[in-house]
Amino acid sequence: MTAEEVLKKWWGYDGFRPMQKEIISSALEGRDTLAILPTGGGKSICFQVPTMMRDGLALVVTPLIALMKDQVQNLAQRGIPALAIHAGMPRREVDLALNNAAYGDCKFLYVSPERLSTPLFKSYLDVLDISYIVVDEAHCISQWGYDFRPDYLQIGELRALVDAPVIALTATAIPKVAEDIMRRLSTNPEEPSFTLLKSGFERPNLSYIVRECRDKSGQLLDICRGVPGSGIVYLRNRSRCEEVAALLNSQGVSASYYHAGLGPFSRNERQEAWKKGDIRVMVCTNAFGMGIDKPDVRFVVHWEPSDSLESYFQEAGRAGRDGLRSYAVLLWNSANLAHLRQMLETSFPSLDYIGDIYQKLHIFHDIIYETGMGRSLRFDLDTFCRQFGLQRAPVHYAIRYLEQSGHLTYTEDAEFPTRVRISAPRNGLYDTDLPDRRMIPLLESLMRRYPGIMSYSVPIDEEELAAACDATIPDLHQLLYRLSLERVINYVPSQRSSMVYLHHDRLTPGNIDLQPERYAFLRGNAEARLQAMESYLMNSDECRSRQLLRYFGQDDSADCGTCDVCRAHKNRKAEVSSRDVLKAYLKAHPSASPAEIKAWCNNPSSGLGPDAMEIYRQMLDEADA
C-alpha cells in the first residue's frame, strides 16, 4: 500500500499534515532523518506509517511513560500490536515483553532510555527484527538542550549494534541543538549523514500576548469571560493549581486541576472530562498536556513565565490546533523574574552538596560502599528530605545533576499497576462462600485474562477488567480489597513512586566524578535560556512571533499582526493618524464649538476611530500645558 492508503486504513485520515509526507518518504528511502515539527504537528504519524509499510518493528525510545502508555493503547484500539518497557516494571515482565516483541507480531516496542543499557535488553537485540530506531523528544540527547538526559547517549551506542535507520523527532530544537542531535545519532559523528526536515514554526492563528500585571486573578477571569471555548492554565505549584481552579469555579467558570500528585484514576478521569468538554478549563502543572491532541483549545495561559522559551513554546502551542483564532497569554511581574533567578541558583547546588546527597541517597537505602550497581530503588523525595532535614528543591536538583553526570537514572512518578495473585486453590475456589455475587464473574475474568495469575502476581488493566465485569473503577477496587480480606487473592493496589536506578557501586567520598566542566557548561546554558526568556518578556518593540521564530533559527518571518506588540503598533499608528485628521479639521474650522467637534468625531464619515474624543481631550491638555 501507499503511505496515503496506510494512513487511511489504520488512522482514517484522508491526507497528511505539512511535512509529514516528506518525513515519511525520507524514512522509507532508508535515510537517517531528523524531523523538527511544532507541537501538534503530528510527529507520531511520521514513524508509525513507515513502520506499517515495512517488515519488522519500530524501536521507539521515549522518556515519557504516560505518553508511551497512551500510544500503546491507541495503537491497540486500531488493531496494531504494540508493547512498552519502562521504569517500575519487574524483570519478569520486561523479559516477557521482549520475548513477545521478538517472537510475536509486535509492530512497535516503546522503551524508556535507561532500559537500553541493561544486559536483559541487549540480550534480545539479535532476535529483534528492528525496522526503525525512533527517537522521540530527540533534544534530550543534546547537552545544549533544555532537557538533557544522559541515558539518551545510549542510543548512539545502539546504532553500532542495530542496522536500521533513525527517525528522530522533536518540537523544540534550536539550530545548535539540531546539529548536536544529528552528530550524536550518526554512525559517523564526524560527518553526520542525516536528512534535516523541519516545518515552519509560524502559527498564524495563534496570538501571543504578554502582560505585566499584579492582579493575575482578574486578568485570568477576563480571559475566561472574553474568550469562548476550552483552555489550559499552567502553573508551577501544585497547591496553587487547586486554589486557582477553586477561584474559577467560584466565579462560574467550570474548571478542574491536574498535577503529578493525583492518582492515576483521578488524572485520567479529569483529563477525559476536559477532552469531552465537561470541564472547560484545566489548571495544571506541566505534567498535563503531553500527547493530548485536543484541537479546539482556544487559550493557553501561563500564570508565570517558564524557565525556557522551548518549554513555553511547546506548552503555548497546545492552543488552536484546529487552525481557528486562539490565544497564548503569558502573565508576569517583577517578582516572577526574581523567582526565576532564585530558581536558577537553586537548580545548581554546589558540587560539595551534590556529593553529600549522593552519599545520603545510599545511606537512605542501606547500601554500603562498593555495592548497589544495577539496583532499582523506590524513592520518596519527601521522606528522604524529612529524614535528613533537607529542603526539597535543592535535593531534587542535586539528584538531577547526579543523573546528568551519569551516576544514576531518576524517574519521577513512575506508575506501578495494580497486581493480583489468586491465592486460593483452583479446586476449592468455587466452594468458597463469597459475600458478594459479583466476585465470581470477577474471578472468572481474572483467570481468563491472566493465565499465570494462580502461580504469581500479575499486573492487571483496571479499566479493561472493570468494563468486563460491568463495574466502576471504585467498585472494582472495593471488590478486590474484599477478596483479599477473604484470603482469596493477594492484592497490591496501584501506586505512584519515583525510581532511582544505580549505574555503579557506591563510591567513597572524594572518588565521585561530578564533572565540574559539565556542571559549568550546563549552568551557562541555563543562564542563556533564562536571559532569552527575560528578553522575550521585556521586548515590547518587536512582534512576539518574530522573537520566538528567531530563537528557533527562523529569521525570515513577518510580523504576525495579532500579538500584543503588533496591536500596540497599530493603535499608535491609528492615534497618530487621528491626531493629524483632528489637527486638519480644527485648522479648517477654527470657530467650531465643542458640540460640533464632538458630533464630527462621532460621525463615521470622519474616518476617526471610537477614541477620537479622548485623543481630542489629550490634545487640549497638551495645549494648556
N, C-alpha and C positions, 0 to 999 in steps of 0.2 A: 504494500500500500504506500501511497504518497504520504508526506507529512500532513497534508491537509486532511486526507482520509483518516489517518490515525487520530488526528485532533478531533474530528467529527465523531468517530466511532467511540472513543473512550471518554472524551470530555464534553462532547455535544456542542462544541463551538464551530462556527462557520468560517472563521478566519483568525489570523494571528494578530497580536498587538504589534506596535512598532518595534523593530529589531529582533523579534522572536524568530522569524523565518531565517534571517541572516545567521543568527547564532546556531540554530538547528542545522543549517546547511554546512556550516563550518565543522560542527561536531561530526556530522555524517561523513564528511570528507576525511575524518581522522586527524584533524588538526587540533593541537592544544589551543584552547580558546579561553580568554578572559572576557567575561561579559559584565559590563557595568550598567545596570538598569536601576532607575529610581524606584523607591518604594511604590508598590502597586503595579510594577511593570510586568509582572507575571514571570518571575525567574524560574519557578518550578517547572513550567511547561517546557522551558529551554533544554532541560536534561531529560524530562520524562518522555517526551515524544521521540527523540532519537533512540532512547533505550528500548522503547517498544518496537522499534524498527530493526533492532539488531538482536542476534542471539546473545545469551548471557545476561548478567545482571549489572546494574549500576551500583557501585560502592559510593554511598553518599556520606560525606563527613560533615557533620554539623554540631555546634556546641549547644544548640537549643533543644533541650529534651522535650519541652512542651510542643514545639513545632514538629519535632521528629514524630512524636506520637500522633499528632493531628494529621500529618501527611500519610502515615501508615494507615490510619483509619480511613482517610478519604480515598486512598487507593483501593483499600479492601472493599469499600462501598461500590467502587466501579468494577469490581471483579479482578483487580490486579493484585497478585500476591506480593506483599512487602513485609519486611521484618526490621526490628530495631534492637540495637545493643547499646546500652548506656550505663552510666554510673548507678549503683544501687542494685544491679542485677547479680544474683548469686552465680558462681562459676557454672553450676549445672545448667542454669537457664541460658547462659551465654553459649555453652557448648552445644546445647540443643538447637539454639537459633542458628549458629554457624553450620551445624550439620544439615539443617533444613535448607539453608541458603545454598550449600554445596550440592546436595543431592535431591532437592525438591525442585519446584518450578518457580522459585522466588525471582522476581524481576528487580527489586530494589532492596538493598541492605543498607539501612541507616546506622551509622556508627559514630559515637562521640569520640573526639580526637584522642583522649587519653587511652582508649582501648587499642589503638593502632600498634602500640609498642609492647603489648602483653604477649608472652610466649604462646598463650592459647590462640589468640587471633593469628599470629604469624604462622602457627602450625597448620592453618587452614588455607593459606594463600595459594598453595599449589593446586588445590582442588576447587577453588572458587573461580568460576568462569566469568571474569570481570570484563565487561564491555567498555565501561567508562569509569574513571575516577572523578567524582563530582565533589567539588569543594565549595560548600555553602558558607556565607559570611567570610569570604576569602581574605578580607582585610585583616583578619585575626592572625595571619601568618607573618605580617609585617610589623617590625618594631616601630616603624613610623606611624602605624595605625593607632587609632584611639582605643582599640580593644585587643591589644596584642596578647596571644595565648601561645606559650612555648610548645604545647602539645601539637600545635599545627605544624611545627617543623618536622614532625614525624612523616608528614605526607611527602615531603621531598625525598626522604629515605625510602618510602614505599615505592616510588617510581622506579627505583633500581630493581625491585622485586616483581613488579607487575607491568606487563607490556600492554598498556591501554592508554588512550588519550585522556587528557584532563579537560573537564569543563569547570572553570572557576567562576563564581558568581558573587557579586557584591553590589550594594546600593550606595556605598559611601567610600569611594576611593579617590583621594586627591592624586594628582599625577605621580608624585614620587612614591606613593603607596602602590599604585598600579604597576610601576616599574619594578618595585621590590617583590610584589606578588609573582610576577612572571619570572623573575630571576630565581626565586626560591622554589618554584614549582617546575622549572625547566629541567630536562635531562642534562642540559649543558648550561649551567648558570652563567658562564662567561659570554655565551651567545644565545640568549633565550629565543626560542622559535615559536613564540605564541602569536596567535591572532587576537588583537585587541579590538573588541566591538563595544561601543557604548552609545547609549541613547542620549539625546539631548536632555538636559535636566530641567528645561523650561516646563512650568505648569501654568499655562495661560489662564486657566480658570481659577487659580488659587491666589488669593490676595494676601500678601504678607503685611501684617500690621504689628508695629512695635509701639507700646505705650508705657511711658514712665508715669507711675501713679502710686499713690499711697493707699487709696481705697480700692483694693483689688476685688473685694466682695461686690461693691457697687458696679464696677466695670464688668465683672462676670455676669451679674444679673442682667445688665443692659444688653450684653451679647446674647444671652439665652432668650431674652424677650424680643430682641431685634432681628435675630437670625432664626428662621424656622428650620426644623429638622433636627437630626440627632447630632451629638457632639461628644468630644473627649476633652477632659481637663487633666493635665499632667501636673503632679506634684512630686516632691522628693520624699516627704514624710508620710508614713502610713497613718498615724493618728490624725494628721491634718486632712488626709483624704476623707476620713469618716466625718470630720467636722464640716468640711465644705459640702459634702453630699447632704448632710443634715440641713445645712443652710439653704441649699437649693430646694429641697423638699418642703421646707417651712415656707418658702416663697412661691409654692405652687409649681415648681419645675421638677418633673419626675427624674430622679437621679439615684444612682447606687454607687458603691465604691468597690475597688478591686486592688488588692496588693498581695504580695507573696506570703503574708501572714495568714491568709484564709486557707481553709482546707480545700482539697480538690473538688469536692462536691459543690461547695459554695461558689467557687470560682467558675466552674462550668455552668452552674445554674444562672449566675449573673451575666456571664458572657452571652449565653444563648438568649436571655431575656432582652439584652441590649441589641443583639443582632436582629431579633424579631421585631423590635420597636416597642416592646412592653416597657422598657426603660429608655428614656430619651437621652440622658447624659450620663456617661461613665466617668467618675472621678477616680483617678488611679495613679499608681507609680508606673515606671517604665516596664514593670512586669506584664503590663497589659498591651495588647495590640499586635505583637509579633505573629505574623502568619494569618491575621484576621483580615479577610477581604470583604469588608462591608463597603459597598461602593457609594452609598448616599450619606456619608458623614459630611455635614455642612460646615462644621467648625471644629478646630483643634485649638485649645487654649493652653498655653504654658503659664502656670501660676508664677513661675520664676524661671530665670534663664537656665539652660542646660550648661554642662561644663565643656561642651564642644559643639561646633556647628554641624559636625557629622551626625551626632545623635539628635540634635534639634531638627535637622533637615529630614531625617528618616521619620521621626515622630510626626512632624507637621505634615508630611506627605501622605498621611493616612486620611486626610480630608480630600473630598472631591474626586474620588477615583472614577466617578461616572461622567466626568467632564463638565459638570454644572458648576456654577459660581459657588465658591466656598472660601473659608477664611481661616488663616493661621495667625493667631493673635498671641503675642509674647508680652507679658506684663513684667515690669521690673522697677526697681528703685535702688537708691544708693546702698541700702542695707543688703540687697541681694548681691551687689558687686563685692562688698566687704566679705560676705559669706563665701562667695566663690574663691576669693583669695585665701580665706581661712581654710577652706576645704582643700585647696592645693597644698597648703602646709601640712594638713592632717594626713593627706593621702601619700605623703612621702616622709614617714617617720625615719629617725636616724638609723643607720646601719647597725649600731650597737643595740638599739631597741629591737630591730628585726631579728638579730641573732639571739636575743633573750627570749623572744616569742617562739623561735624555733625550738629552744630547749624546753620551754614550758609546755609546748604542744606535745612533746614526747612524754614529759612528766605526767601530764594530764591523762595520758592513755597507758601509763605504767610501762613505757618502752625504755629499756636500758640501752647503754651505749653498744654500738656495733650489732644491733638487731633492728628489725622493723621493715626492711626493704620489701616492697610489694604489698604491704598491708593496706586494706581499705578500712577507714575508721569513720564511724558516725560521729559527727562533731557538732555540738551545740555551742554556738558562739557566746550566747548569754550566760550559760552555765560556766563556761571557761572564764569569762570576764569576772563573774562573781567569785569564783574560787581563788583567783589571783589578785582581786581588787584592781582590775584594769578598766579603762574606758573602751567602749565598743568600737568606735570608728578607727582609732589608730591600730587596734588589733586586727580589724578586718583588712586594712591596707597592708599591714605587715605580712599577713598570710598571703595576700595577693602578690606581694613582691617575692615572697618565697616561691610562689608558683612561677612568676615571670623569670626568676633566676634558676629554675629547673630543679628545685628540691622536692616539689610535691605538686599534685593536682588538687585544686579546690573547687568543688561543685556545690553551689548553693541550692537549697530547696530541692534536692533530689526526691522524687516520689517513690515510695515503696508501696506496691499494691497490696490489697487485702490478700491474705494467704489462708488456705483451708486444707486440713487433712482430716479425712473421715477415720476416726479412731475406733469406732465400734466395729466388731467383726461383721463381715458381709452376711453370714448365715443367720446372725441374730438381729440384724438391723431392723427388719420389719416386725420383730416381736417386741421391740421397744415401745413402751406406752408413751407416745409423744403428746405434749399438751396442746399442740396447735395443728389442725388438719393440713395447713399449708406447708408443714415441714416435710411431708412425704414427697410431694412433687418437687420441692426444693432439693432434697437429697437425690432424687432421681435425675434431675437436671445436672447436678454436680457430677454424678457418676458417669452420665452420658457424655458430658462435655470435656471432662478431665479424667482420662483413663488411669492415670497414676495416682489419683487422689486417695486411694486406700493405702498406698505404701509410703507416700511422702507428701510434705506440704507443697501446694501448688498456688501460684498467683491466679486470681480469678478476675474476670471482667465484670464488675458490678452492674454496669448498665445493661450488658447483654443478658446476665443472669436474672436481673430484676424483670426485664421485659419477658423472658421466657416463663417466668413464674407469675406474671401479671401482678407485680408488686411494685411499690415505690422504692427508691433507694433507702429512705429511712426505715421502711418496713423490712427490707432485706437485712439491714444492719441488726434490727431487733431480733429477727428470726435466727440469724447466725449466732448472735450472742446467747439466745436461749438454748440453742442446740449445744453450745459449748458448756452451758451450765448442766445440761443433761448428760454431759460426757460422751456425746455422740460424735462431736468434731473437736479438733483443735483449731482455734480461730484467732488470727492475728490481724486486727484492723489495719487499714491503710494509714500511712503516716508520711509526713514530710520531714526530711532531715538533711542537713548539709553533710557532705562527704569529703574526707581528705584521703588521698592516695599517696603513699610514701614512695618516692623514687629510689631511695637508698637507705642503708642502715643509718642509725642515729650517729651523728658526728660529735666529737668533743668540742668544747669552746675553743675558739682560735683556729679551728680547722674547717670552718664553714665558708665556702667561697660565695660571698654575696655580691661579687662582680661590681665594684664601685663605678667602673666605667659605664656599665649598662644603667646603673642607678642614675648617674648624671645625665646620660642620654635620654632616658625616659622622662626624667623631671624637666629637661629642656623642651621636650615635645609637649608635655602637659602645659608648660608655661606658654608656649606658642599657640596652643589651641585656646587657652583662656584669653590671650590677647586678641585673637581673632574674634571670639565671642564678644568681648568688650567693644571692639571696633564696630561690630555689626550693630550693637545696641546704640552706640553714640553717633554713628554716621547718619545724620538726617539730611544729607545733601545728595546722596546717590540712591537710585532705585534699589529697593531691598532685593528684588530678584537678581539684579545685576551683581550685587555684592555676593550673594550666595553662589551664583554660577561661576563667578571669577574664582572663588575659593576652591571650587571643584575643577578648575582648569579650563573653563569655557569663557573665553574673552570676547567672542563676537556675538554679544547679546544686546538686545534693545531694551529700553525702558518698558516695564510691564504696563504702566498707566493706571494700575489699580491699587498699588500698595500705599501705605500712609505717606511716604515721601513723594511719590508721583501725584497723589491727590493734593498734598500741600502745595506743590509747584503749580498745579492747575489753578488752585484757589488764589495764589499770589498773582498769577498772570491775569486772572479774572478781575482781581481787585485793582491792579494797575490799569487794566482796560476800562473798568468802571470809573476810576478817577479821571482818566483822560476824557471820557464821554461827559462826565459831570462838569469838568472844567470848561469844555467847549460849550455846553448848554448855558452855564452861568455867564460866560463871556458874551454869548449871543443874547441873553435875557437878563441884563444887569438889574432890572427893577422887578424881577419875578418875586411874588410873595411866597412865604413858607408853604402855604396851602397849594399853590401852583407847582412848586418844586416837588412836593410830596406826590401830587397827582401824576406829574410827569415820571417820577421814579417808579411808580406802581403801574405805569402804562406798559404792557408787553411790547409795544412797538418801539419803545425807547432803546431796547437792546441791553438793558441793565438787568442784573440778577436780583434775587429777592433781598439781598443785603445792601441794596443801593442806599437806602435811608441811613443805615448805620455808617456806611462809608462817608456820606454827606456830613453826618454829625462829627465824625473824626476830622474831616477837613475843616469844619468850623472851629473845633477845639484847637487844631494846629494853627489856624489863623489868629485866634485870640492869644495863643501863647507867644 
